[in-house]
């Protein structure tokens, strides 16, 4: 019976990992080394060109300001306001009663808590003094 040694597939994987160079999120095989070096130079030049800031373009200012009609601006404002008010969800009578009662109950509860703590602290201070 002949004993044969099975080739280790992990060595091939390790070699493939060594040959693969990862740049810019892409895996490229490093066969010659020159290809990747050239690509790196081109990528570095592109990055430098992008990094250069161009001076902001000067805006052409109008020679004369146009007269603004205030009445039209006011009308436009109120039309926009009315359009926005139409989009608002207005609560009905039942919802208003519920929301109001929740607020009143919360205010009363907080008031009672403040009164209790105030009374307790007053009692403690009177006892100490």
Backbone as a chain_set.jsonl record, in Angstrom:
{"seq": "XXXXXXXXXXXXXXXXXXXXXXXXXXXXXXXXXXXXXXXXXXXXXXXXXXXXXXXXXXXXXXXXXXXXXXXXXXXXXXXXXXXXXXXXXXXXXXXXXXXXXXXXXXXXXXXXXXXXXXXXXXXXXXXXX", "coords": {"N": [[0.839, -1.159, 0.0], [0.642, 2.101, -0.939], [1.619, 5.202, 0.365], [0.39, 8.331, -0.028], [1.004, 11.791, -0.101], [-1.185, 14.314, 0.598], [-1.755, 17.329, -1.128], [-1.399, 20.465, 0.381], [-3.97, 22.669, 0.504], [-4.138, 25.092, 1.708], [-1.685, 26.378, 1.472], [-1.7, 27.224, -1.15], [-3.757, 29.071, -1.032], [-2.673, 30.966, 0.725], [-0.541, 31.838, -0.842], [-1.946, 32.98, -2.926], [-3.171, 35.08, -1.577], [-0.951, 36.615, -0.978], [-0.184, 37.371, -3.514], [-2.222, 38.967, -4.285], [-3.08, 42.303, -4.367], [-4.537, 44.896, -2.612], [-6.153, 47.735, -3.518], [-7.843, 50.813, -3.51], [-10.282, 49.559, -3.032], [-10.427, 47.522, -4.867], [-9.419, 44.297, -5.944], [-6.378, 43.381, -7.231], [-4.309, 41.364, -9.213], [-0.944, 40.817, -8.517], [1.195, 40.524, -10.773], [3.412, 41.38, -12.266], [4.291, 43.573, -10.907], [5.037, 45.993, -11.954], [2.819, 46.931, -13.294], [1.003, 47.656, -11.252], [2.449, 49.602, -9.929], [2.521, 51.632, -11.857], [-0.194, 52.204, -12.032], [-0.594, 53.177, -9.454], [0.856, 55.56, -9.51], [-0.606, 57.025, -11.381], [-3.087, 57.15, -10.025], [-2.344, 58.591, -7.746], [-1.671, 61.06, -8.906], [-4.175, 61.811, -9.884], [-5.572, 62.114, -7.487], [-4.196, 64.272, -6.356], [-4.817, 66.259, -8.188], [-7.536, 66.496, -7.794], [-7.523, 67.384, -5.196], [-6.54, 69.946, -5.402], [-7.615, 73.204, -5.026], [-9.846, 75.225, -6.729], [-9.973, 78.695, -7.374], [-12.793, 80.541, -6.175], [-15.381, 81.431, -8.415], [-15.969, 84.732, -9.522], [-18.875, 86.514, -8.845], [-21.143, 88.055, -11.027], [-22.246, 91.175, -10.396], [-25.336, 92.863, -10.491], [-25.699, 95.875, -12.316], [-27.565, 97.717, -11.586], [-29.9, 97.827, -9.003], [-32.913, 96.01, -8.99], [-36.209, 97.28, -8.707], [-38.15, 96.396, -5.978], [-41.328, 95.158, -5.508], [-43.185, 95.746, -2.849], [-45.804, 95.228, -2.148], [-46.516, 93.02, -3.724], [-44.799, 91.136, -2.612], [-45.842, 90.908, -0.013], [-48.393, 89.905, -0.576], [-47.662, 87.465, -1.711], [-46.457, 86.255, 0.508], [-48.662, 85.954, 2.289], [-50.31, 84.253, 0.763], [-48.706, 81.963, 0.654], [-48.646, 81.375, 3.369], [-51.342, 80.791, 3.899], [-51.632, 78.515, 2.27], [-49.933, 76.736, 3.628], [-51.302, 76.551, 6.061], [-53.524, 75.159, 5.256], [-52.509, 72.623, 4.992], [-52.151, 71.752, 7.56], [-52.963, 69.507, 10.198], [-55.823, 69.81, 11.799], [-57.038, 69.428, 15.052], [-60.038, 67.712, 16.098], [-63.051, 68.414, 18.025], [-63.29, 66.454, 20.05], [-60.642, 65.444, 20.284], [-59.354, 67.766, 21.187], [-60.524, 68.092, 23.723], [-59.587, 65.78, 24.995], [-56.761, 66.142, 24.887], [-56.516, 68.511, 26.377], [-57.482, 67.695, 28.882], [-55.528, 65.836, 29.579], [-53.307, 67.514, 29.905], [-54.189, 69.126, 32.063], [-54.48, 67.217, 34.122], [-51.795, 66.363, 34.337], [-50.553, 68.741, 35.201], [-51.806, 69.125, 37.689], [-50.921, 66.812, 39.02], [-48.125, 67.224, 39.136], [-48.119, 69.556, 40.641], [-49.14, 68.6, 43.113], [-47.065, 66.834, 43.837], [-44.939, 68.658, 44.18], [-45.973, 70.149, 46.315], [-46.069, 68.132, 48.299], [-43.289, 67.49, 48.637], [-42.371, 70.007, 49.443], [-43.753, 70.357, 51.85], [-42.705, 68.212, 53.342], [-39.946, 68.862, 53.465], [-40.123, 71.299, 54.814], [-41.097, 70.44, 57.291], [-38.911, 68.89, 58.157], [-36.876, 70.858, 58.338], [-38.002, 72.548, 60.329], [-37.987, 70.79, 62.458], [-35.239, 70.372, 62.835], [-34.331, 72.919, 63.491]], "CA": [[0.0, 0.0, 0.0], [1.463, 3.297, -1.084], [1.116, 6.351, 1.093], [0.606, 9.567, -0.786], [0.778, 12.989, 0.686], [-2.169, 15.199, -0.005], [-1.249, 18.694, -1.194], [-2.062, 21.377, 1.297], [-4.611, 23.73, -0.269], [-3.968, 26.36, 2.402], [-0.501, 27.038, 0.933], [-2.104, 27.909, -2.374], [-4.553, 30.229, -0.635], [-1.756, 31.957, 1.277], [0.206, 32.404, -1.955], [-2.876, 33.844, -3.666], [-3.342, 36.29, -0.779], [0.257, 37.411, -1.119], [-0.134, 37.905, -4.867], [-3.309, 39.921, -4.476], [-2.833, 43.588, -3.726], [-5.821, 45.576, -2.524], [-6.055, 49.19, -3.616], [-9.079, 51.486, -3.921], [-11.416, 48.661, -2.917], [-10.383, 46.529, -5.926], [-8.347, 43.324, -5.822], [-5.643, 43.243, -8.477], [-3.232, 40.389, -9.107], [0.379, 41.395, -8.684], [1.954, 39.583, -11.587], [4.721, 41.92, -12.612], [4.671, 44.62, -9.978], [5.14, 47.243, -12.689], [1.452, 47.383, -13.592], [0.414, 48.29, -10.073], [3.219, 50.815, -9.656], [2.06, 52.643, -12.803], [-1.548, 52.59, -11.626], [-0.475, 53.989, -8.245], [1.303, 56.895, -9.895], [-1.742, 57.693, -12.016], [-4.081, 57.423, -8.989], [-1.834, 59.675, -6.895], [-1.79, 62.307, -9.65], [-5.593, 62.167, -9.915], [-5.943, 62.586, -6.15], [-3.631, 65.599, -6.173], [-5.582, 67.197, -9.014], [-8.821, 66.705, -7.128], [-7.293, 68.118, -3.962], [-6.286, 71.352, -5.697], [-8.835, 74.005, -4.965], [-9.913, 76.302, -7.7], [-10.509, 79.905, -6.746], [-14.215, 80.686, -6.456], [-15.679, 82.345, -9.516], [-16.564, 85.978, -9.073], [-20.251, 86.67, -9.297], [-21.421, 89.323, -11.676], [-23.243, 91.942, -9.678], [-26.106, 93.705, -11.406], [-25.295, 97.272, -12.268], [-28.606, 98.496, -10.945], [-30.843, 96.972, -8.273], [-34.278, 96.071, -9.48], [-37.167, 97.753, -7.717], [-38.934, 95.306, -5.418], [-42.687, 95.566, -5.207], [-43.483, 95.257, -1.5], [-47.182, 94.733, -2.11], [-46.5, 91.667, -4.275], [-44.137, 90.27, -1.633], [-46.777, 90.671, 1.085], [-49.42, 88.999, -1.097], [-47.033, 86.143, -1.857], [-46.279, 85.717, 1.856], [-49.935, 85.502, 2.835], [-50.757, 83.087, -0.01], [-47.923, 80.822, 1.136], [-49.096, 81.072, 4.73], [-52.649, 80.123, 3.808], [-51.411, 77.173, 1.729], [-49.373, 75.907, 4.696], [-52.354, 76.31, 7.047], [-54.417, 74.13, 4.708], [-51.85, 71.333, 5.172], [-52.097, 71.425, 8.981], [-54.026, 68.637, 10.729], [-56.478, 70.493, 12.903], [-57.748, 68.441, 15.881], [-61.477, 67.945, 16.25], [-63.473, 68.78, 19.375], [-62.992, 65.35, 20.972], [-59.199, 65.422, 20.512], [-59.002, 68.933, 22.003], [-60.935, 67.806, 25.104], [-58.674, 64.767, 25.534], [-55.447, 66.749, 25.098], [-56.62, 69.479, 27.469], [-57.609, 66.968, 30.147], [-54.211, 65.252, 29.884], [-52.455, 68.596, 30.403], [-54.678, 69.539, 33.383], [-54.129, 66.15, 35.07], [-50.348, 66.393, 34.55], [-50.229, 69.92, 36.002], [-52.263, 68.867, 39.059], [-50.034, 65.799, 39.613], [-46.844, 67.859, 39.448], [-48.377, 70.476, 41.755], [-49.262, 67.807, 44.339], [-45.722, 66.364, 44.187], [-44.175, 69.794, 44.711], [-46.535, 70.463, 47.64], [-45.621, 67.094, 49.242], [-41.876, 67.676, 48.944], [-42.233, 71.26, 50.193], [-44.22, 70.106, 53.225], [-41.758, 67.32, 54.01], [-38.718, 69.61, 53.76], [-40.451, 72.298, 55.868], [-41.181, 69.687, 58.55], [-37.541, 68.509, 58.531], [-36.175, 72.072, 58.776], [-38.563, 72.975, 61.612], [-37.559, 69.835, 63.479], [-33.817, 70.592, 63.094], [-34.106, 74.236, 64.082]], "C": [[0.896, 1.237, 0.0], [0.804, 4.454, -0.353], [1.434, 7.597, 0.268], [0.261, 10.764, 0.096], [-0.17, 13.907, -0.088], [-1.601, 16.619, 0.007], [-2.083, 19.595, -0.303], [-2.633, 22.539, 0.482], [-4.438, 25.093, 0.406], [-2.73, 27.111, 1.909], [-0.834, 27.81, -0.33], [-2.888, 29.171, -2.039], [-3.657, 31.336, -0.09], [-0.971, 32.632, 0.158], [-0.684, 33.357, -2.752], [-3.102, 35.144, -2.916], [-2.133, 37.207, -0.916], [0.314, 38.079, -2.491], [-1.202, 38.968, -5.104], [-3.009, 41.187, -3.692], [-4.146, 44.337, -3.748], [-5.582, 47.077, -2.528], [-7.376, 49.716, -4.136], [-10.262, 50.533, -3.934], [-11.434, 47.603, -4.0], [-9.22, 45.587, -5.673], [-7.68, 43.192, -7.182], [-4.528, 42.236, -8.246], [-1.906, 41.084, -9.374], [1.226, 40.406, -9.467], [3.349, 40.118, -11.873], [5.19, 42.963, -11.621], [4.728, 45.975, -10.665], [3.759, 47.823, -12.961], [0.873, 48.184, -12.438], [1.147, 49.575, -9.744], [2.77, 51.939, -10.577], [0.678, 53.144, -12.412], [-1.51, 53.485, -10.394], [-0.062, 55.407, -8.579], [0.152, 57.674, -10.505], [-2.79, 58.059, -10.972], [-3.624, 58.56, -8.094], [-1.944, 61.023, -7.598], [-3.24, 62.772, -9.68], [-6.039, 62.723, -8.569], [-5.415, 64.0, -5.914], [-4.401, 66.635, -6.976], [-6.929, 67.508, -8.377], [-8.64, 67.577, -5.904], [-7.033, 69.601, -4.211], [-7.614, 72.1, -5.715], [-8.753, 75.105, -6.002], [-10.468, 77.532, -7.007], [-11.978, 80.074, -7.122], [-14.438, 81.727, -7.55], [-16.352, 83.596, -8.966], [-17.953, 86.106, -9.672], [-20.406, 88.046, -9.936], [-22.55, 90.018, -10.937], [-24.02, 92.794, -10.67], [-25.715, 95.164, -11.225], [-26.303, 98.109, -11.499], [-29.562, 97.544, -10.241], [-32.233, 97.153, -8.849], [-35.193, 96.53, -8.351], [-38.037, 96.585, -7.274], [-40.309, 95.843, -5.052], [-43.082, 94.939, -3.873], [-44.884, 94.662, -1.424], [-47.254, 93.302, -2.648], [-45.844, 90.691, -3.302], [-45.071, 89.926, -0.483], [-47.867, 89.706, 0.637], [-48.871, 87.579, -1.22], [-46.864, 85.471, -0.494], [-47.585, 85.168, 2.407], [-50.511, 84.318, 2.062], [-50.016, 81.835, 0.443], [-48.349, 80.394, 2.526], [-50.42, 80.329, 4.708], [-52.505, 78.705, 3.254], [-50.849, 76.238, 2.79], [-50.428, 75.593, 5.756], [-53.356, 75.269, 6.554], [-53.836, 72.734, 4.913], [-51.856, 70.859, 6.625], [-53.256, 70.509, 9.347], [-54.612, 69.325, 11.952], [-57.251, 69.465, 13.719], [-59.238, 68.777, 15.971], [-61.799, 68.206, 17.727], [-63.088, 67.706, 20.399], [-61.498, 65.308, 21.31], [-58.767, 66.591, 21.397], [-59.356, 68.691, 23.463], [-59.972, 66.812, 25.741], [-57.312, 65.389, 25.843], [-55.464, 67.733, 26.269], [-56.7, 68.77, 28.807], [-56.276, 66.322, 30.544], [-53.296, 66.322, 30.477], [-52.882, 69.002, 31.813], [-54.301, 68.502, 34.432], [-52.632, 66.172, 35.361], [-49.949, 67.578, 35.42], [-50.631, 69.709, 37.459], [-51.33, 67.866, 39.746], [-48.692, 66.414, 40.001], [-47.013, 68.829, 40.613], [-48.466, 69.744, 43.084], [-47.888, 67.302, 44.781], [-44.877, 67.487, 44.779], [-44.665, 70.156, 46.112], [-46.07, 69.446, 48.682], [-44.152, 67.282, 49.623], [-41.643, 68.946, 49.76], [-42.645, 71.065, 51.646], [-43.228, 69.251, 53.996], [-40.469, 68.073, 54.38], [-38.958, 70.679, 54.831], [-40.496, 71.616, 57.239], [-39.789, 69.344, 59.066], [-36.764, 69.735, 59.025], [-36.693, 72.592, 60.114], [-38.111, 72.064, 62.736], [-36.094, 70.081, 63.844], [-33.572, 71.925, 63.805], [-34.878, 74.302, 65.365]], "O": [[1.786, 1.382, 0.838], [-0.407, 4.658, -0.439], [2.584, 7.868, -0.077], [-0.656, 10.723, 0.917], [0.038, 14.215, -1.261], [-1.04, 17.065, 1.008], [-3.308, 19.491, -0.248], [-1.892, 23.294, -0.147], [-4.574, 26.13, -0.244], [-2.712, 28.341, 1.92], [-0.322, 28.906, -0.557], [-2.712, 30.21, -2.676], [-3.856, 32.509, -0.404], [-0.755, 33.843, 0.189], [-0.232, 34.412, -3.197], [-3.214, 36.203, -3.535], [-2.275, 38.429, -0.963], [0.795, 39.205, -2.624], [-1.086, 39.776, -6.025], [-2.72, 41.138, -2.497], [-4.803, 44.411, -4.787], [-4.899, 47.617, -1.658], [-7.963, 49.161, -5.065], [-11.159, 50.68, -4.764], [-12.39, 46.83, -4.058], [-8.153, 46.019, -5.239], [-8.35, 42.919, -8.178], [-3.877, 42.252, -7.202], [-1.767, 41.841, -10.334], [1.895, 39.551, -8.886], [4.341, 39.402, -11.739], [6.392, 43.208, -11.513], [4.491, 47.001, -10.028], [3.547, 49.032, -12.874], [0.32, 49.266, -12.636], [0.523, 50.547, -9.319], [2.647, 53.082, -10.138], [0.404, 54.343, -12.452], [-2.286, 54.434, -10.285], [-0.576, 56.359, -7.991], [-0.048, 58.846, -10.187], [-3.336, 59.161, -11.016], [-4.431, 59.41, -7.718], [-2.275, 62.025, -6.964], [-3.522, 63.96, -9.525], [-6.798, 63.691, -8.514], [-6.112, 64.834, -5.336], [-4.618, 67.754, -6.51], [-7.401, 68.644, -8.419], [-9.491, 68.412, -5.599], [-7.278, 70.428, -3.332], [-8.588, 71.674, -6.335], [-7.75, 75.807, -6.134], [-11.341, 77.422, -6.146], [-12.369, 79.786, -8.254], [-13.769, 82.76, -7.597], [-17.19, 83.527, -8.067], [-18.168, 85.839, -10.854], [-19.878, 89.047, -9.453], [-23.668, 89.509, -10.863], [-23.438, 93.38, -11.583], [-25.438, 95.617, -10.115], [-25.944, 99.085, -10.841], [-29.989, 96.552, -10.832], [-32.673, 98.262, -9.153], [-34.971, 96.205, -7.185], [-38.595, 95.869, -8.105], [-40.43, 96.859, -4.368], [-43.289, 93.728, -3.79], [-45.109, 93.69, -0.704], [-47.968, 92.466, -2.095], [-46.283, 89.547, -3.18], [-45.095, 88.784, -0.024], [-48.231, 88.792, 1.377], [-49.548, 86.612, -0.87], [-47.095, 84.27, -0.354], [-47.624, 84.054, 2.93], [-51.149, 83.455, 2.665], [-50.618, 80.773, 0.6], [-48.408, 79.202, 2.83], [-50.593, 79.343, 5.424], [-53.184, 77.79, 3.72], [-51.24, 75.072, 2.854], [-50.449, 74.487, 6.295], [-53.97, 74.572, 7.362], [-54.586, 71.762, 4.999], [-51.594, 69.686, 6.891], [-54.381, 70.692, 8.88], [-53.975, 69.409, 13.002], [-58.038, 68.703, 13.158], [-59.643, 69.939, 15.928], [-60.902, 68.214, 18.57], [-62.614, 68.025, 21.489], [-61.125, 65.155, 22.473], [-57.907, 66.426, 22.263], [-58.581, 69.043, 24.353], [-59.582, 66.978, 26.897], [-56.768, 65.191, 26.93], [-54.521, 67.774, 27.06], [-56.058, 69.191, 29.769], [-55.942, 66.274, 31.727], [-52.586, 66.06, 31.448], [-52.028, 69.204, 32.676], [-53.848, 68.861, 35.519], [-52.232, 66.015, 36.514], [-49.092, 67.437, 36.292], [-49.883, 70.072, 38.367], [-50.983, 68.042, 40.914], [-48.181, 66.146, 41.088], [-46.142, 68.914, 41.479], [-47.923, 70.215, 44.084], [-47.573, 67.336, 45.97], [-44.178, 67.283, 45.771], [-43.858, 70.44, 46.997], [-45.718, 69.815, 49.803], [-43.81, 67.238, 50.804], [-40.809, 68.958, 50.666], [-41.975, 71.545, 52.561], [-42.938, 69.523, 55.161], [-39.967, 67.927, 55.494], [-38.085, 70.931, 55.662], [-39.994, 72.156, 58.225], [-39.51, 69.485, 60.256], [-36.065, 69.65, 60.035], [-35.903, 73.032, 60.949], [-37.876, 72.526, 63.853], [-35.732, 70.011, 65.018], [-32.676, 72.019, 64.644], [-34.846, 75.323, 66.053]]}, "num_chains": 1, "name": "protein.A"}
